[in-house]
Every structure is written in C-alpha cells, then in structure tokens.
Amino acid sequence: MSHPLFDKHRATLEAALSAIATRGYWSPFNEMPSPKAYGETAADDGKRAFDARLGKKFELGQPGQTGWHSGERSPYGIALNVEYPVCDVQTLIDSAQKAMAPWQAIGADGRAGVCIEMLDRLNRNSFELAHSVMMTTGQGWMMAFQAGAPHAQDRGLESVAYAWREQSFVPKEAVWEKPQGKNPPLVMKKNFQIVGRGIGVVVGCGTFPTWNTYPGLFAALATGNAVIVKPHSNAILPAAITVRILRAVLSENGLDPNLVTLCVAPSREATKALVTHSAVKSVDFTGGNVFGQWLIDNCRQAQVYAELAGVNNIVIDSTDAYKAMMRNLAFTLSLYSGQMCTTSQALFVPAGGIETDEGHKSFDDVCNDLSAAITGFLSKPEVACAVLGAMQSADTVKRIEQAESGALGRVVLRSKKLEHPEFPQADVRTPVLLACDAADESAYMEERFGPISFIVRVADTKAAIALSERVTSTHGALTAGVYSTQQDVIEAMTAATWRSKVALSINLTGGVFVNQSAAFSDYHGTGGNPAANASYADSAFVANRFRVVQRRVHI
C-alpha cells in the first residue's frame, strides 16, 4: 500500500521526472508574486508573518536547548533582533539518529511524498520566506521572492525527483536461481533495503540561504537521512522558517520532527565539531574557498558537496547585436550587485577590438560602451535599487574600495553609493568596472566577490579562449560565455568548456542572462572544475547519499 502523500503528489513527481529527462521548461511553483497564484491576501499575510518574527524568540521545540542566540544584521538597516535556540550538538545528533528509523521505514515513495508536501507548504509561505531572504541578504524584492522561494523550491523538488529515480532502480526483492546441470538449481530469495548513509549537515550561505540550501537538504531527506541545517550567521531567519515548516509537516504525518533541526552554532569551532562528528555522513556547503577546502580536507567521515569560489568569464569576439549585448552584460553585472556565484568577473576582449553590426569597435570603445550601458541601465533610482539590492557584507564594500583605488587596473567605471527610497540605511552600490591586460593575472584571476568586473585585454580571440580555459581549469568557474558571429569561434569555445568542464552561454542578447540557472533544465555547476565538486542536480548529487543493504536466504 502506497503512502497517502505519495498518492497526493504523484502527478507532481511524475512531471518532475519528465522535466529532468527532457530538460524543457517546467515548474509547479509560480515565480510571480501574483494574487492569482498565491491568493488575494498572501502578500499581506506574508508580510505580517515576517513582521511578527522581529524582536521575538523563534521557538522550534528542539531538544537539548542551552540558550538563545541573536545578532543578524539586515543590509537594509532594519532591526531584526530575532533570537534563535542554541542546542547541544550531541543531543541534536542523537535525536536525528533516532528519527531516521521510522523515516527509513516509510520507503522511497513515502519519503518523496512527504518531501513534496514540505515543498508545497514552503510554497504557500513564499511571501514570508521572501521577506526573510530580502532582509537578511540584501537581495531586491523580486529576486528575494523568486530565488528565495519558488526557484529554491524548484531546486528542492529537482533533488527529490533525482533521489526517487535513483532509488527506484533498486528492486525490493528478487528470486535468484542458478542452474546446476543434473543437480537441482541453487535458489535463493534476496531482499534489498535502501538505507540512508547517515546524518546530513547543510551549511548555509549568507547570500542565497534557501536556493543554495534546498538542493542538499532535500537530496539528503529523500534518500533516507536526517538533516541538521547550520545557517550562515547573518541569514538564520530563512533557514529557521524552513526548518519550522518541515518539522510541522513531519509531526502532522506521525513522524519524528527531530529528523530536521536547526543548529545555530555560536562559533566556527562549534560548526567544525558538528561537521566532523562520526555520525555525519554528508555535508553540503556553499561559500569561500578557505572553509570549503577545510571541510573537504577534514570531514573524512562524510561526503562533502562543495560550491566554492570561481572566476566566471566571457569571451567577446564579435556580435551582430551590439546594443543588445551591452544591455545584457549591464544587467548581468548589476544584478544583486554581483553578489552571485554565477556573475561574470572577467570579460576577455581582443586588443584589436571586435567587429559588430555598428562597425568596428576598439578595446577602449568596448570599455566605454559597457560603462555607458551600466550607467544608463541604472539611471532610474527605482530600477537601480530593485536590481542592485544592498551590500550583504562589509567585506564586499572593502573590495569595491580596493578596486576603485586603481591597484587592480584602470578604473573605467566608478561605483556609486545610491540612496534607497524605502530603506535610508541600506548600503546600495553600483558596479565598478576595471580594465587591465592579460598579463595582470593577480588582479582578475581570483574571485573578487561583489560588483567588480574586469575587461581584460588579450592578444586575440584564440588567446582569449585559451585564457578562459586556463582560468576555469585552475581557479574554477560556474559560468562562461561567448559572443561571436563566427561558428569556428563558437566551436572552439565549446570545446574549451568541455575540457574545463563549465557551462557555456552563447550570444545572450535577450531576457536570459549568464548568471541565471533554471531548475529541471540547467545544471548548476558541473563538479568538474575547482568552483564546485558537485552539480545541482544530477544523479551523482543524490546517489551517494544512500546505501543498499541486502539479505538472502535459501528457498
């Protein structure tokens, strides 16, 4: 007998399975904050729910609570003052292990059904989640709603679909019969039990606390594991809301809510103690190279899925839509002030310039025209604030100031600090654009997170493609792009990205941008270069999170 929630959500799962097989556009979650999609009162209800969290203790009912923790700082300058439970790590581990047995017992179908019910419930709370994401990360409202809620939910469902598919390949039982010639055959009955590897820990990031958390969270859950969510210290609220909803769904369905818990670690040492615990068998992480590499080196008992820093890059050879290319690049470099792991940092342009539908453009022309395109795009304050959002970290502001000092290259476009009409204390910054030579590798050949990009003068297109491949292979990248009217150039760039294992966008001039990634269709990361050792999502992202334990007996 199948699980009732599996029956309820069977159509959604089947559609998701079809989507990951065909890679076309599909989503069960509406990306527009429309009353038609979410209800006439959803926006107001979500804002009231968010406001009701502020200045309060966030009760979760978790075991082993030892105190309370606060300290989130909103990039928009509003007072959050939410206090979160601090719980003893060993108690969370023990509770998680206890909760895994009944979770395993409901099988892959049951787990998929419960996980999709969780995602459906998260979707119904999208406005509250969006406000929490916006006010802790600095994202603009539309990005916070889309990336923080429906798009994140898409990525979670994508993981559930992959997890169910991989588990469905394992039969529950088989009769094994080996002929023995004149003697009676050897006959055995074999049973195959899927079991989770062990507790999963998901370490959240400060810029995308749901989008980068839900893939690992739901991949671990759907494959039979308990999950402990360890949020970024400045983006706890979106994780806490998520955990609270998931725990409610578990309780409502007669399952132990301690299958999912929140670990607010007051120090880096507490986090290290959690992720290296012998019971933890998977760790998902998005963030900087230093701690990411520490996880890979020290979490020997676990499989670490890490998304780290990279140098995303674009080769500009030629174009037959110069203005549209500039508009696309201006949006790409401005979106969320470049505080995205997919934003392009290095634009490789031949020293002799490029051919366009507007005639030949010199290297300096490209620099000046991109500067003008960014300035024009952000000329209206309401547009600028909506697109740019606010600075998530003071460290990013320091990087902008360093870039503007001229130490890293010639300043083509200076960053401006804008006034936000709604949030006067928000630190809103426009992009800074630098020009340098290919030989200035120390400037552009490391990630400078934030609205900082380089137009790099290269000898020619062939040299640009070679440099793109070398940067990606040695320093990593999640995205690469090329603009060219020449098929041989596109083919050469394609081959280079196969070797360096990075996703390629070709001649983007419309409403799709290199730093966007669509669930069920785009693979986010390949796991094949230093920027990430895993992909959202493919079979490898889920298959190593469970084990098959067999038993056999003579018949």
Disulfide bonds with the S-S distance in Angstrom:
none
